[in-house]
Amino acid sequence: MVDISEGAVPAETDLKVIDEVLAQQNLPIPVMNVLIEYVLLRLDGKISKNYMMTIAAHWKRKKSPDCQRSDGNGMGRT
């Protein structure tokens, strides 16, 4: 998140949301990185817990090749 926010320290609330989504959905770290970037792009730089959790659960349910492969290539499918 520091890269995306041009070096600014991420808000504690954003980090808590990301940690919670990661813990609940158990996505591979490379997939989680894609999810964070995707959400930030879609929501104009904001982190929404409900939105992020919904997409993470959807990717997990679909068993996206990106979630299974976990090498971080690709965007996942929504």
MINU-331052 format. One record per residue (C-alpha): residue in one letter; y, z, x. Coordinates in nm, 2 decimals. Layout:
N
<a; <Y; Z; X>>,
...
END
This chain:
78
<m; <0.00; 0.00; 0.00>>,
<v; <0.23; 0.06; 0.29>>,
<d; <0.20; -0.31; 0.38>>,
<i; <0.29; -0.43; 0.03>>,
<s; <0.58; -0.19; 0.00>>,
<e; <0.73; -0.30; 0.33>>,
<g; <0.66; 0.02; 0.51>>,
<a; <0.76; 0.27; 0.24>>,
<v; <0.53; 0.57; 0.19>>,
<p; <0.34; 0.53; -0.14>>,
<a; <0.41; 0.77; -0.42>>,
<e; <0.17; 1.06; -0.44>>,
<t; <0.10; 0.98; -0.81>>,
<d; <0.00; 0.62; -0.71>>,
<l; <-0.24; 0.75; -0.45>>,
<k; <-0.39; 0.99; -0.70>>,
<v; <-0.45; 0.71; -0.95>>,
<i; <-0.61; 0.50; -0.68>>,
<d; <-0.83; 0.79; -0.57>>,
<e; <-0.94; 0.85; -0.92>>,
<v; <-1.03; 0.49; -0.99>>,
<l; <-1.22; 0.47; -0.67>>,
<a; <-1.41; 0.79; -0.75>>,
<q; <-1.50; 0.69; -1.10>>,
<q; <-1.58; 0.33; -1.05>>,
<n; <-1.73; 0.35; -0.70>>,
<l; <-1.60; 0.01; -0.60>>,
<p; <-1.64; -0.10; -0.24>>,
<i; <-1.32; -0.05; -0.04>>,
<p; <-1.25; -0.42; 0.01>>,
<v; <-1.28; -0.48; -0.37>>,
<m; <-1.06; -0.18; -0.43>>,
<n; <-0.80; -0.33; -0.19>>,
<v; <-0.80; -0.65; -0.39>>,
<l; <-0.77; -0.45; -0.72>>,
<i; <-0.47; -0.26; -0.59>>,
<e; <-0.29; -0.58; -0.48>>,
<y; <-0.39; -0.76; -0.81>>,
<v; <-0.25; -0.47; -1.02>>,
<l; <0.07; -0.45; -0.81>>,
<l; <0.13; -0.83; -0.85>>,
<r; <0.05; -0.83; -1.22>>,
<l; <0.27; -0.53; -1.30>>,
<d; <0.57; -0.61; -1.08>>,
<g; <0.49; -0.35; -0.82>>,
<k; <0.38; -0.07; -1.05>>,
<i; <0.04; 0.12; -1.06>>,
<s; <-0.09; 0.18; -1.41>>,
<k; <-0.39; 0.41; -1.43>>,
<n; <-0.52; 0.27; -1.76>>,
<y; <-0.47; -0.09; -1.65>>,
<m; <-0.63; -0.04; -1.31>>,
<m; <-0.93; 0.16; -1.46>>,
<t; <-0.99; -0.12; -1.72>>,
<i; <-1.00; -0.39; -1.47>>,
<a; <-1.21; -0.19; -1.23>>,
<a; <-1.46; -0.11; -1.51>>,
<h; <-1.46; -0.48; -1.61>>,
<w; <-1.53; -0.60; -1.26>>,
<k; <-1.81; -0.34; -1.22>>,
<r; <-1.97; -0.44; -1.56>>,
<k; <-1.96; -0.80; -1.47>>,
<k; <-2.12; -0.72; -1.14>>,
<s; <-1.88; -0.96; -0.98>>,
<p; <-2.01; -1.12; -0.66>>,
<d; <-1.72; -0.97; -0.48>>,
<c; <-1.83; -0.62; -0.59>>,
<q; <-2.18; -0.68; -0.49>>,
<r; <-2.10; -0.85; -0.16>>,
<s; <-1.81; -0.61; -0.08>>,
<d; <-1.68; -0.82; 0.21>>,
<g; <-1.34; -0.85; 0.04>>,
<n; <-1.33; -1.23; 0.01>>,
<g; <-1.20; -1.35; -0.33>>,
<m; <-1.02; -1.20; -0.61>>,
<g; <-1.29; -1.10; -0.85>>,
<r; <-1.30; -1.24; -1.19>>,
<t; <-1.11; -1.09; -1.49>>,
END
